[in-house]
């Protein structure tokens, strides 16, 4: 079944959504777009401080490494079903990314490049987004699905009562 057909099936009322679909949606429509604006702001900071003339290739390569450390676990999560091995890869990627982020800041501060507090806050936001997504996936998504199930059940009961009332009226009119 293609993703488009699966999306249409999930959009149908009364259909349950599994955690894998919810996680994929969270990554595609939540985490990835939310990293775009701070990532763009970080790029503006690097251009403003002329990273090519100050910190040079080393810091630029560290940024590429950090992108891979986040990108590989994200791509694996979008491609494969979440299981303990994939969770281990995600946690390892996050840990290595944090260590590399420290190395990145140390490299930037030791170079001629001025790292202003605004840039450090942007980095902080970029670092915390995956953890916010993990909290959302582990805590908010399961409990967010619960009210949907309750609403569907209430709608089904209402439809049954409506159908039951019509059936009772039909039965009563047949006896006349």
C-alpha positions as CSV (number, residue, x, y, z in Angstrom):
1,X,0.0,0.0,0.0
2,X,1.4,3.4,-1.0
3,X,1.8,6.2,1.6
4,X,-0.9,8.2,-0.2
5,X,-3.4,5.3,0.1
6,X,-2.4,4.8,3.8
7,X,-2.9,8.5,4.5
8,X,-6.4,8.3,2.9
9,X,-7.2,5.2,5.0
10,X,-6.0,6.9,8.2
11,X,-8.1,10.0,7.4
12,X,-11.3,7.8,7.3
13,X,-13.4,8.3,10.5
14,X,-13.3,5.2,12.8
15,X,-9.8,4.2,11.6
16,X,-7.2,3.7,14.3
17,X,-3.7,5.1,13.8
18,X,-0.6,3.2,14.9
19,X,2.3,4.8,16.7
20,X,4.5,4.4,13.6
21,X,2.2,6.6,11.5
22,X,2.0,9.1,14.3
23,X,5.8,9.2,14.7
24,X,6.3,9.6,11.0
25,X,3.9,12.5,11.0
26,X,5.6,14.1,14.0
27,X,9.0,13.9,12.3
28,X,7.8,15.1,8.8
29,X,5.4,17.8,9.8
30,X,6.8,18.8,13.2
31,X,10.4,18.3,13.9
32,X,11.9,18.8,10.4
33,X,10.0,22.0,9.7
34,X,10.7,23.3,13.2
35,X,14.4,23.0,12.6
36,X,14.3,25.0,9.4
37,X,13.9,28.5,10.9
38,X,16.6,28.1,13.6
39,X,18.9,26.4,11.1
40,X,18.4,29.3,8.7
41,X,19.1,31.8,11.6
42,X,22.3,29.9,12.4
43,X,23.4,30.1,8.8
44,X,22.8,33.9,8.9
45,X,25.0,34.2,12.0
46,X,27.8,32.2,10.3
47,X,27.6,34.4,7.2
48,X,27.5,37.6,9.4
49,X,30.7,36.5,11.3
50,X,32.4,35.4,8.0
51,X,33.0,31.8,9.2
52,X,35.1,31.1,6.0
53,X,37.6,33.8,7.1
54,X,37.6,33.2,10.9
55,X,37.0,29.6,12.0
56,X,37.5,28.2,8.5
57,X,37.0,24.7,7.1
58,X,37.3,22.9,10.5
59,X,34.1,24.4,11.9
60,X,32.3,24.0,8.6
61,X,33.2,20.2,8.6
62,X,32.0,19.9,12.2
63,X,28.6,21.3,11.1
64,X,28.5,18.7,8.3
65,X,29.3,16.0,10.9
66,X,26.5,17.2,13.2
67,X,24.0,17.2,10.3
68,X,24.9,13.6,9.6
69,X,24.6,12.7,13.3
70,X,21.0,13.9,13.3
71,X,20.1,13.1,9.7
72,X,21.0,9.4,9.7
73,X,18.9,8.5,12.7
74,X,16.0,10.6,11.4
75,X,16.2,9.0,7.9
76,X,16.3,5.5,9.5
77,X,13.3,6.4,11.6
78,X,11.3,7.6,8.6
79,X,12.3,4.5,6.6
80,X,12.1,1.6,9.1
81,X,9.7,0.5,11.8
82,X,10.7,1.8,15.3
83,X,12.2,-1.0,17.4
84,X,14.8,-1.3,20.2
85,X,17.8,-1.3,17.7
86,X,16.5,1.9,16.1
87,X,15.9,3.6,19.4
88,X,19.5,2.7,20.4
89,X,20.8,4.2,17.1
90,X,18.7,7.4,17.9
91,X,20.0,7.7,21.4
92,X,23.6,7.1,20.3
93,X,23.1,9.7,17.5
94,X,21.8,12.2,20.1
95,X,24.7,11.6,22.5
96,X,27.4,11.9,19.8
97,X,25.6,15.0,18.4
98,X,25.8,16.6,21.9
99,X,29.5,15.8,22.2
100,X,30.1,17.2,18.7
101,X,28.1,20.4,19.6
102,X,30.5,21.0,22.5
103,X,33.4,20.5,20.2
104,X,31.8,22.9,17.7
105,X,31.3,25.7,20.3
106,X,34.9,25.2,21.6
107,X,36.2,25.4,18.1
108,X,34.2,28.6,17.3
109,X,35.2,30.3,20.6
110,X,38.9,29.5,20.1
111,X,38.9,30.9,16.6
112,X,38.7,34.6,15.6
113,X,35.0,34.3,15.1
114,X,32.8,36.1,17.6
115,X,30.0,33.9,18.9
116,X,27.3,36.1,20.2
117,X,24.7,35.1,22.8
118,X,22.0,35.1,20.1
119,X,23.9,32.4,18.2
120,X,24.4,30.4,21.3
121,X,20.6,30.5,22.0
122,X,20.0,29.4,18.4
123,X,22.3,26.4,19.0
124,X,20.5,25.7,22.2
125,X,17.2,25.6,20.4
126,X,18.5,23.4,17.7
127,X,19.9,21.0,20.3
128,X,16.7,20.8,22.3
129,X,14.3,20.3,19.5
130,X,14.9,16.5,19.1
131,X,14.4,16.0,22.8
132,X,11.2,18.0,22.6
133,X,10.1,15.7,19.8
134,X,11.0,12.6,21.8
135,X,8.9,13.8,24.7
136,X,6.1,14.6,22.3
137,X,6.3,11.1,20.7
138,X,6.5,9.3,24.0
139,X,4.1,11.3,26.2
140,X,1.8,13.5,24.2
141,X,1.1,11.3,21.2
142,X,-0.3,8.3,23.2
143,X,-2.4,10.6,25.4
144,X,-3.4,12.8,22.5
145,X,-4.8,9.7,20.7
146,X,-7.0,8.9,23.7
147,X,-9.5,11.8,23.4
148,X,-9.8,10.9,19.7
149,X,-10.8,7.4,20.6
150,X,-13.4,8.8,23.1
151,X,-14.8,11.1,20.6
152,X,-15.2,8.4,18.0
153,X,-16.9,6.1,20.5
154,X,-19.3,8.9,21.5
155,X,-20.1,9.5,17.8
156,X,-20.7,5.8,17.3
157,X,-23.0,5.6,20.3
158,X,-24.9,8.6,19.0
159,X,-25.3,7.0,15.6
160,X,-26.5,3.8,17.2
161,X,-29.1,5.6,19.3
162,X,-30.2,7.5,16.2
163,X,-30.4,4.2,14.2
164,X,-32.1,2.5,17.1
165,X,-34.7,5.2,17.4
166,X,-35.5,5.0,13.7
167,X,-35.8,1.2,14.0
168,X,-38.1,1.5,17.0
169,X,-40.3,3.9,15.1
170,X,-40.4,1.6,12.0
171,X,-41.3,-1.3,14.3
172,X,-44.1,0.7,15.9
173,X,-45.6,1.8,12.6
174,X,-45.6,-1.8,11.2
175,X,-47.9,-2.9,14.0
176,X,-50.6,-0.4,13.1
